[in-house]
Amino acid sequence: QELLAEAEPGQESDAPGDSQLKRERTLLWAELMKAAWQERLRPVARASAERVLAIPLETEPLVEVEVARRQAEARLVLAETFVAEAEELAAADDGGTGAAVMRQESLREIEAGIELGLALRDDDIVYNGCVCLWNYNEALLLAETLEPLRSSLRVAARAMAATDQAVLARDTPLVELACAVAATFARAVEAGIVACKDGGPEDGLKEDTDRALEACTWADGVATGRPQLKRELTAAWARLQAHAGSKQPTVGAEPESQARANLELLRAGLVDGASAKGLLASAKQLLVGSDESPRPAPELWMRAAEQSLRLDDVAGGGRGRGG
């Protein structure tokens, strides 16, 4: 508390030649920040994080790596303090306004932390920021209240796509996170498109649609050969392609993924008539292996059967249909 009382934001020196002093000051405030937040002393942790961020970078983050890394940590600590405050406000039933403001502050700090990780070419900082984004917004994700997250999901998807892809692809939890981020970004954009059709505002939807489709393409590539792991991604990607005007979604190399995409468009009612029957026939064919035996995908066969009944196509589908 005495340290905080003695220092005011903006007092940190930005004079040339103070690099050692700047480094020491940064480390001091960063250690105080971490110690305070470990004890959940929110005012002290937040004030210390703000001191870290008030220390100016004279050059690019890659030149002042130590200071920039501590500033990335400070961004994420600030985000955590805002989340904690949002939860307190929500529990106090403040009408939701204060909690929503705090959550937005948290999201902006997470985005800034991820961007710093990108500038530093530090994949761990990028991943930590993306994990924070996911974990701290569970309530919004569960409620499918995705519009507040759209900007942050765009940043997270772009940042993860810029990390070492070979390392990412070998780490199953990171692949799962990549698929979840891309799929949720696609669903957020989809919700915006639907709202726009219902008379809602079109706030950057065209650009975000393009970015979300790119994110889905990237995540699908990372998860190549694992159709079960990316099933939610496949479904969201297919629907977004349909909303963007595609009559035949293209979702990757695996036959199961393409079949899922076709069946998802049918389930969502995004195609009808001859196009619907064509997608169903294609899905059934994709679910048959090269040896004419059904692929072991009972969930997809069940979906195909449901759509056959809906389209009165029980007799269709050719050889190899399974239960």
Secondary structure, DSSP 8 states (H G I E B T S, - for coil): -HHHHH--TT-S---TT-HHHHHHHHHHHHHHHHHHHHTT-HHHHHHHHHHHHHS--SS-TTTSHHHHHHHHHHHHHHHHHHHHHHHHHHHTT--SHHHHHHHHHHHHHHHHHHHHHHHHT-HHHHHHHHHHHHHTTHHHHHTT--GGGHHHHHHHHHHHHTS-HHHHHH-HHHHHHHHHHHHHHHHHHHHHHHHHHTT---SSHHHHHHHHHHHHHHHHHHTTT-TTTTHHHHHHHHHHHHHTT-SS----S-HHHHHHHHHHHHHTT---HHHHHHHHHHHHHHTB-TTS-B-S-HHHHHHHHHHHHHTT-TT-S-TT---
